[in-house]
Amino acid sequence: MAVSFDLFGTLVDVDRSSDPAAAVATALSDRGVAVPDDWASAYRERHIDAPDGAAVPLPAHVSAALASRGVDAPGTAIRRAVVAAFDPGVETRDGAAEAVRAAAAHGPVGVLSNCSVPHLVSRVLTRSAVDRDLLDATVTSVGCGWRKPDRRAFTAAATALDVPLDDLWHVGDDPRTDGRVLDRESAADTPDAAGPNHVLLADVSLAEFTEYMEGRAWD
């Protein structure tokens, strides 16, 4: 068996921007990119027709939003602006480091996070108290191409941890993304698709995690 942990709201808390469009606009301007007057609207609009469950990297979205307003900017500048716009302070949640350590003592352990900003997950983990040497894999939606609860996101984590999907235990805080699986590849889109075992923090706190897993997945 293996364990994957959600990152934001599970292992760490971060000070999220209250206005991400404005943060991106500032970072774009700092790099000489002309920001449209109606940028807030452009940022909120959908510009890339991606399949349900697919992850759209934020730099691609920003590039398409600028293009929709006639702004042609270098991809490198856009990517750097997006990375710079999301540089949060990080607070490791109580029990997080201990839960990861306990999981690592019983099998492969990793992080599975929905995140559309390149490098953000690795930066956040670096600033946290979680021992990164204990992580066998870090899988992000921007990296694997799919967002939880899509089955392909969980499959990517299981593959990275070298276990069958039904041998994966996933720990997270959000029942919408961490507590169910949607199999969009099948004919029927059902929340009860086969997938990993789910552990939600509303039911089992990080402090209770080790005891909860004893007798279930850990002998």
Kinemage of the C-alpha trace (Angstrom):
@kinemage 1
@onewidth
@group {chain A} dominant
@subgroup {mainchain}
@vectorlist {calphas} color= white
{ca met a 1} P 0.000 0.000 0.000
{ca ala a 2} L 0.944 3.642 -0.388
{ca val a 3} L -0.319 6.981 0.900
{ca ser a 4} L -0.815 10.220 -1.006
{ca phe a 5} L -1.465 13.492 0.810
{ca asp a 6} L -3.249 16.523 -0.548
{ca leu a 7} L -1.115 19.624 0.029
{ca phe a 8} L -3.120 22.843 0.426
{ca gly a 9} L -5.416 22.693 3.441
{ca thr a 10} L -4.107 19.260 4.387
{ca leu a 11} L -0.361 19.407 4.983
{ca val a 12} L -0.028 23.192 4.823
{ca asp a 13} L -1.976 26.414 5.003
{ca val a 14} L -0.924 29.269 2.715
{ca asp a 15} L -1.858 32.939 2.580
{ca arg a 16} L -3.766 32.914 -0.706
{ca ser a 17} L -4.125 36.140 -2.667
{ca ser a 18} L -7.584 37.680 -2.354
{ca asp a 19} L -7.268 38.981 -5.931
{ca pro a 20} L -5.180 36.623 -8.094
{ca ala a 21} L -6.036 38.544 -11.278
{ca ala a 22} L -4.540 41.706 -9.792
{ca ala a 23} L -1.464 39.821 -8.578
{ca val a 24} L -0.883 38.435 -12.068
{ca ala a 25} L -1.468 41.858 -13.616
{ca thr a 26} L 1.172 43.436 -11.388
{ca ala a 27} L 3.667 40.698 -12.206
{ca leu a 28} L 2.977 41.071 -15.930
{ca ser a 29} L 3.448 44.843 -15.791
{ca asp a 30} L 6.718 44.390 -13.909
{ca arg a 31} L 7.948 42.369 -16.881
{ca gly a 32} L 6.892 44.859 -19.521
{ca val a 33} L 3.698 43.124 -20.620
{ca ala a 34} L 0.804 45.410 -21.492
{ca val a 35} L -2.195 44.569 -19.298
{ca pro a 36} L -5.648 45.195 -20.843
{ca asp a 37} L -7.970 47.649 -19.086
{ca asp a 38} L -10.551 44.882 -18.597
{ca trp a 39} L -8.015 42.365 -17.344
{ca ala a 40} L -10.152 41.267 -14.414
{ca ser a 41} L -12.873 40.170 -16.837
{ca ala a 42} L -10.422 38.559 -19.248
{ca tyr a 43} L -8.824 36.604 -16.399
{ca arg a 44} L -12.182 35.214 -15.272
{ca glu a 45} L -13.267 34.109 -18.754
{ca arg a 46} L -12.690 30.621 -20.094
{ca his a 47} L -10.311 30.725 -23.054
{ca ile a 48} L -9.101 27.135 -23.463
{ca asp a 49} L -11.549 24.393 -24.338
{ca ala a 50} L -10.152 21.562 -22.221
{ca pro a 51} L -11.903 18.242 -21.512
{ca asp a 52} L -13.719 17.848 -18.202
{ca gly a 53} L -11.206 17.067 -15.502
{ca ala a 54} L -8.220 18.278 -17.487
{ca ala a 55} L -5.792 20.700 -15.873
{ca val a 56} L -5.098 23.968 -17.675
{ca pro a 57} L -1.719 25.442 -16.667
{ca leu a 58} L -2.198 28.995 -15.467
{ca pro a 59} L 0.471 30.405 -17.833
{ca ala a 60} L -1.488 28.961 -20.768
{ca his a 61} L -4.695 30.510 -19.458
{ca val a 62} L -3.022 33.896 -18.945
{ca ser a 63} L -1.497 33.776 -22.416
{ca ala a 64} L -4.898 33.011 -23.941
{ca ala a 65} L -6.554 35.753 -21.869
{ca leu a 66} L -4.024 38.312 -23.119
{ca ala a 67} L -4.420 37.108 -26.700
{ca ser a 68} L -8.185 37.509 -26.431
{ca arg a 69} L -7.538 41.217 -25.886
{ca gly a 70} L -4.984 41.494 -28.669
{ca val a 71} L -1.886 41.349 -26.452
{ca asp a 72} L 0.974 39.208 -27.761
{ca ala a 73} L 3.526 38.548 -25.011
{ca pro a 74} L 6.508 36.179 -24.816
{ca gly a 75} L 5.662 32.883 -23.178
{ca thr a 76} L 8.720 33.113 -20.933
{ca ala a 77} L 7.600 36.466 -19.534
{ca ile a 78} L 4.105 35.151 -18.883
{ca arg a 79} L 5.379 32.031 -17.136
{ca arg a 80} L 7.737 34.021 -14.937
{ca ala a 81} L 4.983 36.481 -14.086
{ca val a 82} L 2.613 33.711 -13.035
{ca val a 83} L 5.275 32.057 -10.876
{ca ala a 84} L 6.124 35.402 -9.249
{ca ala a 85} L 2.466 36.281 -8.622
{ca phe a 86} L 1.971 33.237 -6.410
{ca asp a 87} L 4.665 33.260 -3.740
{ca pro a 88} L 2.795 32.573 -0.507
{ca gly a 89} L 3.815 32.332 3.087
{ca val a 90} L 3.504 28.758 4.334
{ca glu a 91} L 2.397 27.314 7.661
{ca thr a 92} L 2.716 23.589 8.240
{ca arg a 93} L -0.452 22.199 9.760
{ca asp a 94} L -0.330 20.512 13.158
{ca gly a 95} L 0.471 16.830 12.807
{ca ala a 96} L 1.405 17.038 9.121
{ca ala a 97} L 5.092 16.227 9.431
{ca glu a 98} L 4.336 13.384 11.833
{ca ala a 99} L 1.629 11.925 9.559
{ca val a 100} L 3.993 11.895 6.582
{ca arg a 101} L 6.704 10.297 8.716
{ca ala a 102} L 4.317 7.595 9.915
{ca ala a 103} L 3.128 6.838 6.387
{ca ala a 104} L 6.699 6.628 5.106
{ca ala a 105} L 7.482 4.025 7.755
{ca his a 106} L 4.898 1.686 6.211
{ca gly a 107} L 5.307 2.192 2.474
{ca pro a 108} L 5.691 4.694 -0.357
{ca val a 109} L 4.313 8.161 0.349
{ca gly a 110} L 3.705 11.156 -1.869
{ca val a 111} L 1.806 14.369 -2.463
{ca leu a 112} L -1.090 14.684 -4.919
{ca ser a 113} L -2.157 18.300 -5.375
{ca asn a 114} L -4.431 20.282 -7.637
{ca cys a 115} L -2.256 23.233 -8.631
{ca ser a 116} L -2.101 25.127 -11.934
{ca val a 117} L 0.990 27.218 -11.112
{ca pro a 118} L 4.337 25.705 -12.159
{ca his a 119} L 6.832 25.093 -9.338
{ca leu a 120} L 4.423 26.290 -6.629
{ca val a 121} L 4.012 22.899 -4.969
{ca ser a 122} L 7.755 22.314 -4.757
{ca arg a 123} L 8.322 25.820 -3.335
{ca val a 124} L 5.605 25.347 -0.734
{ca leu a 125} L 6.991 21.968 0.322
{ca thr a 126} L 10.457 23.469 0.624
{ca arg a 127} L 9.110 26.120 2.989
{ca ser a 128} L 7.151 23.605 5.058
{ca ala a 129} L 8.283 21.421 7.938
{ca val a 130} L 7.466 18.261 5.971
{ca asp a 131} L 10.586 16.179 5.342
{ca arg a 132} L 10.817 16.114 1.537
{ca asp a 133} L 13.291 13.238 1.686
{ca leu a 134} L 10.407 11.059 2.861
{ca leu a 135} L 8.354 11.787 -0.259
{ca asp a 136} L 8.706 9.192 -2.991
{ca ala a 137} L 6.654 11.224 -5.481
{ca thr a 138} L 5.073 14.634 -5.913
{ca val a 139} L 2.237 14.677 -8.445
{ca thr a 140} L 0.457 17.882 -9.453
{ca ser a 141} L -2.424 18.517 -11.794
{ca val a 142} L -0.245 20.863 -13.850
{ca gly a 143} L 2.274 18.040 -14.148
{ca cys a 144} L 0.028 15.033 -14.846
{ca gly a 145} L -2.648 16.916 -16.801
{ca trp a 146} L -5.655 15.974 -14.666
{ca arg a 147} L -7.311 17.430 -11.590
{ca lys a 148} L -8.747 15.519 -8.661
{ca pro a 149} L -11.314 13.981 -8.431
{ca asp a 150} L -10.660 12.718 -11.977
{ca arg a 151} L -9.580 9.090 -11.751
{ca arg a 152} L -6.573 9.805 -13.966
{ca ala a 153} L -5.114 12.121 -11.322
{ca phe a 154} L -5.272 9.407 -8.667
{ca thr a 155} L -3.935 6.879 -11.168
{ca ala a 156} L -0.951 9.146 -11.834
{ca ala a 157} L -0.184 9.196 -8.106
{ca ala a 158} L -0.558 5.423 -7.778
{ca thr a 159} L 1.696 4.885 -10.792
{ca ala a 160} L 4.330 7.256 -9.387
{ca leu a 161} L 4.226 5.346 -6.094
{ca asp a 162} L 4.307 1.993 -7.928
{ca val a 163} L 1.109 0.536 -6.457
{ca pro a 164} L -2.273 -0.465 -7.912
{ca leu a 165} L -4.891 2.246 -7.573
{ca asp a 166} L -6.908 0.284 -5.029
{ca asp a 167} L -3.801 0.026 -2.825
{ca leu a 168} L -3.545 3.818 -2.589
{ca trp a 169} L -4.815 5.659 0.488
{ca his a 170} L -5.435 9.343 -0.198
{ca val a 171} L -5.606 11.876 2.642
{ca gly a 172} L -7.214 15.261 2.088
{ca asp a 173} L -9.477 17.991 3.407
{ca asp a 174} L -11.957 18.561 0.570
{ca pro a 175} L -14.699 15.947 0.035
{ca arg a 176} L -15.308 17.296 -3.479
{ca thr a 177} L -11.775 16.560 -4.675
{ca asp a 178} L -10.221 14.271 -2.070
{ca gly a 179} L -13.208 12.183 -1.037
{ca arg a 180} L -14.489 10.794 -4.330
{ca val a 181} L -13.405 9.656 -7.801
{ca leu a 182} L -14.937 10.579 -11.149
{ca asp a 183} L -14.232 8.192 -14.001
{ca arg a 184} L -14.788 10.383 -17.041
{ca glu a 185} L -13.313 7.766 -19.365
{ca ser a 186} L -16.222 5.397 -18.782
{ca ala a 187} L -19.650 5.658 -20.345
{ca ala a 188} L -21.214 6.692 -17.052
{ca asp a 189} L -19.805 9.571 -15.016
{ca thr a 190} L -20.241 8.302 -11.482
{ca pro a 191} L -18.908 9.525 -8.143
{ca asp a 192} L -18.591 5.893 -7.059
{ca ala a 193} L -15.917 4.869 -9.565
{ca ala a 194} L -13.251 2.457 -8.382
{ca gly a 195} L -10.305 4.258 -6.934
{ca pro a 196} L -8.195 4.772 -3.849
{ca asn a 197} L -9.246 4.575 -0.230
{ca his a 198} L -10.121 8.064 1.032
{ca val a 199} L -9.307 9.587 4.419
{ca leu a 200} L -10.905 12.995 4.988
{ca leu a 201} L -9.651 15.304 7.711
{ca ala a 202} L -13.226 16.039 8.747
{ca asp a 203} L -13.407 12.397 9.845
{ca val a 204} L -9.798 11.687 10.838
{ca ser a 205} L -7.461 14.463 11.955
{ca leu a 206} L -3.758 14.350 11.163
{ca ala a 207} L -3.104 13.661 14.833
{ca glu a 208} L -5.416 10.623 14.625
{ca phe a 209} L -4.122 9.413 11.272
{ca thr a 210} L -1.547 6.902 12.525
{ca glu a 211} L -3.976 5.228 14.911
{ca tyr a 212} L -6.680 5.178 12.238
{ca met a 213} L -4.428 3.396 9.763
{ca glu a 214} L -3.358 0.757 12.279
{ca gly a 215} L -5.430 -2.330 11.650
{ca arg a 216} L -6.761 -0.966 8.358
{ca ala a 217} L -3.831 -0.625 6.004
{ca trp a 218} L -0.953 -1.101 8.435
{ca asp a 219} L -0.408 -4.406 10.171
